[in-house]
Amino acid sequence: MKFLLVGINSKYIHSNPAIHYLKLYAGEEYQNTVELAEYTINHLKEQILSDIYRRRPDAVGISCYIWNFRMVQELLPEIHKVLPGRDIWLGGPEVSFEGDEVLAKFPYVTGIMTGEGEETFRELLSCYRDEKDYHGVKGLLLPDGFTGSRRELSMDELPFLYTDLQEYENRILYYETSRGCPFRCTYCLSSIERKVRLRSHEKVEQELSYFLAKKVPQVKFVDRTFNCNREHALFIWNYIREHDNGVTNFHFEVAADIMNEEQLAALAAMRPGLVQLEIGIQTTNDKTLHEINRYADTRHIAGVVARLREPYNIHIHLDLIAGLPYEDYESFGRSFDEVYAMKPEQLQLGFLKVLKGSPMYHMTEQYGIVYQSTPPYEVLYTKWLSFDEILRLKRIEEMVELYYNSNQFRKTLFMLEQAFSGPFQMYSRLADYYEEKGYFINTPARSYRYQVLLDFAMEREPEKADLYTELLTCDYYLRENAKSRPSFAADHTCYYREMADFYEKEEKKPEVLTGYEGYHAKQVMKMTHMEAFFYPVWENCPEKICERWEKPGFLLFDYEKRNPLTGDARTVLI
């Protein structure tokens, strides 16, 4: 007997914890009968089909989510054709609601494992081994009915997934210490299960120590609201701070409005880069917040984010959602500007996805929400937001992703924002510029985006052409120790001798460039970069940045010492 569990992920770096849980929970008695296969949605359907066929399974189980269900639906009839007579099982959130419709559409699907599948799967394997009828297994939706609900597992019953890290090489390590969420956000499936189950501190400590001992690059906690239990959150944050290995980074999804002083103090004490926080703000529109059952005070959240940013040690990711009830284009623009002003390292502009089974799903008619018929069921328009406006926001989203979230243009964007009524207007005009130039169809290469932004800035403020040239040059060298000079940068060969003198002095007596002992001056010149600037581009005040100096200042870019939050090189004004 071979049972093949299939996960189709959105990217190669992702993994599917669900199928790994199923295999490990099956225990030694059954694990040798279970095989895992992971693919991505970027694979051709034919590639996935042929690989499944070559494995010759007796039964196939497929994990279904909004990002892969379209491909799953294309695969199902083909699997049935090439592996006739094999049982096909489905599971996951995408088929857990309205499963009867799925079974009616795909009559060759044997059944659906509903809810948490660990116990269900193990009992199903037992039925296959002993040739017993699986109608007695709870948690199955079959063509002839539902076999009954199953108990919720204790979190300590779940196995630890990462005993063999080779399986996860170059992949994100997802880690789960809780299930459920106490909040009732109407667009989220987590609102269905309000009870929060926690993994014991003893187990968490053992597993965190394993990650730290192995010096894995990143662990991403998938707890829906990590800090909803304050004691639990504090225990974990204090543990990773006290046992920090200087390498591993931990990512958490948190609610800013429930953070207390003790949590803020614990986070403030972290090594820079040890922790990343993702905070879902979604909107700052009070009426919208009330309608979606989020009662957080935006000003309070802004204050908490400011507190988190103060030590400048935590990478902060903030989320917005377009398409929510009572949010029109103008109010979304205000939400954008207010969240942007919190200065996160990442700002995600997402779009409402109407998830089957969520409260929002049952209220679409009331809100006039029209959404895609196929996964990911993304909003097309609402009573308050037209399809034209959605398309416009899509273009703005791309600009934010390319320019803000890349962290490559921070200094230029900071200055450019001053030329507009707000950031939302700036990204809107930049999107228009991209549209006019045809860049949405022929997206400029990463290196050329500097020139595109320069052209845009010069069109807006032609009188500041020299300033924007220097700002972009600074942005460029903050991230890249490029061998060739960018085409837009000014010719500074006349300052070569002054720069060389500095490196020769450092070779004899290092004062600025510590850590380069043993290298000759010319070698260090190649390992670092020095640039002449007539504008103080390193300043954080727009008025000061605009003051042109008579003689240039020299800025040193040290790539061996980078900012752990942004990746920027250390800079020293010489």
FENCORHU-V622695 format. One record per residue. RES is the residue in three letters. PSI is psi in whole degrees, 0 to 359 (* if undefined). NEAR is the number of other C-alpha atoms within 12 Angstrom. Layout:
res,psi,near
RES,PSI,NEAR
RES,PSI,NEAR
This chain:
res,psi,near
MET,127,23
LYS,120,25
PHE,117,37
LEU,120,38
LEU,125,39
VAL,129,42
GLY,130,39
ILE,105,40
ASN,164,32
SER,331,24
LYS,161,20
TYR,324,20
ILE,347,20
HIS,161,24
SER,172,33
ASN,93,38
PRO,330,37
ALA,311,37
ILE,331,38
HIS,321,36
TYR,314,34
LEU,314,43
LYS,313,38
LEU,321,33
TYR,335,31
ALA,336,30
GLY,172,24
GLU,332,12
GLU,327,16
TYR,347,26
GLN,328,26
ASN,352,18
THR,355,27
VAL,132,36
GLU,143,29
LEU,145,34
ALA,121,31
GLU,135,36
TYR,185,32
THR,163,26
ILE,350,28
ASN,348,18
HIS,149,21
LEU,146,17
LYS,320,25
GLU,324,19
GLN,315,18
ILE,315,28
LEU,313,30
SER,323,19
ASP,318,23
ILE,317,36
TYR,316,25
ARG,333,16
ARG,345,23
ARG,55,22
PRO,155,30
ASP,334,29
ALA,150,34
VAL,133,43
GLY,130,43
ILE,130,44
SER,123,45
CYS,126,40
TYR,170,32
ILE,330,30
TRP,343,28
ASN,356,34
PHE,331,31
ARG,315,22
MET,322,33
VAL,315,40
GLN,326,29
GLU,328,19
LEU,325,35
LEU,308,37
PRO,330,21
GLU,320,25
ILE,317,36
HIS,323,28
LYS,314,17
VAL,340,21
LEU,62,25
PRO,142,20
GLY,350,17
ARG,143,26
ASP,140,30
ILE,121,37
TRP,147,42
LEU,155,42
GLY,170,41
GLY,168,34
PRO,331,32
GLU,340,36
VAL,4,37
SER,341,33
PHE,135,26
GLU,40,19
GLY,331,34
ASP,322,24
GLU,321,19
VAL,315,29
LEU,325,30
ALA,323,18
LYS,326,16
PHE,80,28
PRO,344,22
TYR,358,26
VAL,128,38
THR,317,33
GLY,179,39
ILE,130,48
MET,114,44
THR,155,37
GLY,210,32
GLU,122,34
GLY,0,41
GLU,305,36
GLU,320,32
THR,314,37
PHE,318,44
ARG,318,32
GLU,326,31
LEU,319,35
LEU,322,37
SER,319,25
CYS,319,19
TYR,316,24
ARG,316,21
ASP,3,13
GLU,46,12
LYS,161,14
ASP,128,15
TYR,5,27
HIS,342,23
GLY,359,21
VAL,119,30
LYS,152,28
GLY,9,32
LEU,133,36
LEU,114,38
LEU,162,32
PRO,332,23
ASP,16,15
GLY,177,18
PHE,134,24
THR,356,22
GLY,154,18
SER,158,19
ARG,155,23
ARG,156,15
GLU,138,23
LEU,148,23
SER,142,20
MET,332,25
ASP,346,22
GLU,342,22
LEU,136,34
PRO,158,29
PHE,129,31
LEU,340,28
TYR,45,28
THR,335,16
ASP,99,15
LEU,344,19
GLN,328,13
GLU,336,21
TYR,20,25
GLU,130,17
ASN,22,16
ARG,155,24
ILE,135,29
LEU,110,34
TYR,136,29
TYR,139,34
GLU,120,36
THR,358,40
SER,156,35
ARG,146,33
GLY,168,32
CYS,134,29
PRO,350,28
PHE,167,26
ARG,38,27
CYS,126,31
THR,341,31
TYR,359,38
CYS,137,32
LEU,337,29
SER,341,28
SER,343,27
ILE,321,26
GLU,96,23
ARG,340,20
LYS,133,19
VAL,122,28
ARG,136,28
LEU,143,32
ARG,143,31
SER,150,23
HIS,325,23
GLU,313,17
LYS,317,21
VAL,317,30
GLU,315,24
GLN,318,18
GLU,322,28
LEU,320,39
SER,327,25
TYR,311,24
PHE,315,33
LEU,320,27
ALA,323,19
LYS,351,22
LYS,48,20
VAL,147,29
PRO,314,26
GLN,143,31
VAL,124,33
LYS,110,32
PHE,131,33
VAL,12,28
ASP,132,32
ARG,315,37
THR,93,40
PHE,320,41
ASN,20,38
CYS,331,33
ASN,107,30
ARG,319,24
GLU,316,20
HIS,313,27
ALA,315,36
LEU,319,26
PHE,312,27
ILE,316,37
TRP,318,39
ASN,322,28
TYR,313,28
ILE,332,36
ARG,316,30
GLU,335,22
HIS,22,23
ASP,128,29
ASN,2,26
GLY,359,24
VAL,308,24
THR,137,32
ASN,142,36
PHE,132,42
HIS,131,33
PHE,143,38
GLU,118,32
VAL,164,35
ALA,119,40
ALA,328,36
ASP,344,27
ILE,7,27
MET,136,31
ASN,180,25
GLU,322,17
GLU,318,19
GLN,317,32
LEU,320,30
ALA,319,20
ALA,318,30
LEU,324,43
ALA,336,29
ALA,359,26
MET,149,31
ARG,138,31
PRO,124,31
GLY,352,34
LEU,325,38
VAL,140,41
GLN,139,37
LEU,130,38
GLU,125,36
ILE,119,38
GLY,103,36
ILE,317,44
GLN,313,41
THR,159,46
THR,6,37
ASN,115,36
ASP,318,26
LYS,320,20
THR,315,31
LEU,316,29
HIS,319,21
GLU,328,24
ILE,14,34
ASN,34,23
ARG,121,29
TYR,24,26
ALA,145,29
ASP,119,22
THR,320,26
ARG,322,22
HIS,316,21
ILE,316,30
ALA,321,28
GLY,320,22
VAL,316,30
VAL,320,41
ALA,319,23
ARG,319,27
LEU,327,37
ARG,337,26
GLU,313,22
PRO,350,21
TYR,56,28
ASN,356,27
ILE,129,37
HIS,122,40
ILE,129,41
HIS,121,36
LEU,144,38
ASP,142,33
LEU,150,35
ILE,123,39
ALA,144,48
GLY,7,44
LEU,158,50
PRO,142,39
TYR,12,28
GLU,108,39
ASP,184,28
TYR,316,32
GLU,317,21
SER,327,25
PHE,321,37
GLY,321,34
ARG,317,25
SER,316,37
PHE,311,41
ASP,321,30
GLU,321,31
VAL,321,40
TYR,324,37
ALA,343,23
MET,352,32
LYS,53,29
PRO,160,37
GLU,330,37
GLN,137,33
LEU,114,40
GLN,120,34
LEU,101,37
GLY,174,30
PHE,141,32
LEU,131,37
LYS,123,34
VAL,96,38
LEU,132,37
LYS,129,33
GLY,345,26
SER,155,28
PRO,324,23
MET,325,35
TYR,323,27
HIS,358,17
MET,12,23
THR,322,30
GLU,318,16
GLN,321,16
TYR,358,26
GLY,31,23
ILE,120,32
VAL,130,30
TYR,168,30
GLN,141,19
SER,340,16
THR,159,22
PRO,140,24
PRO,22,25
TYR,40,28
GLU,145,31
VAL,138,40
LEU,316,33
TYR,166,35
THR,183,32
LYS,331,23
TRP,346,27
LEU,118,32
SER,167,24
PHE,322,24
ASP,317,15
GLU,324,26
ILE,315,32
LEU,321,24
ARG,319,29
LEU,327,39
LYS,318,29
ARG,321,29
ILE,318,37
GLU,316,31
GLU,322,29
MET,318,38
VAL,318,35
GLU,314,23
LEU,320,34
TYR,316,33
TYR,307,35
ASN,342,27
SER,342,26
ASN,23,29
GLN,349,35
PHE,30,40
ARG,314,36
LYS,320,36
THR,315,40
LEU,320,36
PHE,317,34
MET,319,35
LEU,327,38
GLU,330,29
GLN,341,23
ALA,0,25
PHE,167,21
SER,340,16
GLY,170,25
PRO,321,32
PHE,317,36
GLN,321,28
MET,312,33
TYR,329,38
SER,314,32
ARG,325,30
LEU,321,40
ALA,319,32
ASP,318,24
TYR,315,25
TYR,318,28
GLU,313,21
GLU,322,14
LYS,354,17
GLY,20,14
TYR,341,22
PHE,332,21
ILE,313,11
ASN,82,13
THR,127,18
PRO,145,18
ALA,158,13
ARG,316,17
SER,330,27
TYR,346,20
ARG,334,28
TYR,314,36
GLN,320,28
VAL,315,31
LEU,323,43
LEU,314,36
ASP,318,26
PHE,314,31
ALA,319,35
MET,330,22
GLU,323,19
ARG,314,23
GLU,74,21
PRO,334,17
GLU,346,13
LYS,28,26
ALA,316,27
ASP,320,27
LEU,311,34
TYR,327,43
THR,316,38
GLU,321,39
LEU,316,43
LEU,325,45
THR,318,45
CYS,313,44
ASP,318,40
TYR,311,40
TYR,343,37
LEU,328,39
ARG,332,31
GLU,127,29
ASN,72,29
ALA,141,21
LYS,325,12
SER,144,14
ARG,137,21
PRO,147,24
SER,332,17
PHE,345,26
ALA,146,28
ALA,154,24
ASP,115,17
HIS,27,20
THR,335,15
CYS,343,13
TYR,8,20
TYR,318,19
ARG,317,13
GLU,318,20
MET,317,29
ALA,321,25
ASP,319,18
PHE,312,29
TYR,324,34
GLU,323,22
LYS,318,19
GLU,327,27
GLU,320,25
LYS,317,19
LYS,90,18
PRO,123,20
GLU,325,17
VAL,314,25
LEU,65,34
THR,146,18
GLY,356,19
TYR,15,27
GLU,139,18
GLY,348,16
TYR,145,21
HIS,160,20
ALA,316,26
LYS,325,22
GLN,317,18
VAL,326,33
MET,324,30
LYS,330,21
MET,339,26
THR,190,36
HIS,146,40
MET,136,42
GLU,141,43
ALA,131,33
PHE,134,36
PHE,346,29
TYR,140,34
PRO,73,31
VAL,347,40
TRP,350,34
GLU,162,21
ASN,10,16
CYS,122,16
PRO,320,23
GLU,318,15
LYS,321,17
ILE,326,28
CYS,351,27
GLU,110,20
ARG,133,19
TRP,153,17
GLU,320,10
LYS,148,13
PRO,153,24
GLY,151,24
PHE,125,29
LEU,126,32
LEU,132,33
PHE,114,38
ASP,106,33
TYR,349,30
GLU,343,25
LYS,94,24
ARG,154,21
ASN,121,24
PRO,343,26
LEU,324,29
THR,340,30
GLY,2,25
ASP,146,28
ALA,149,30
ARG,138,29
THR,144,30
VAL,128,22
LEU,120,21
ILE,*,22
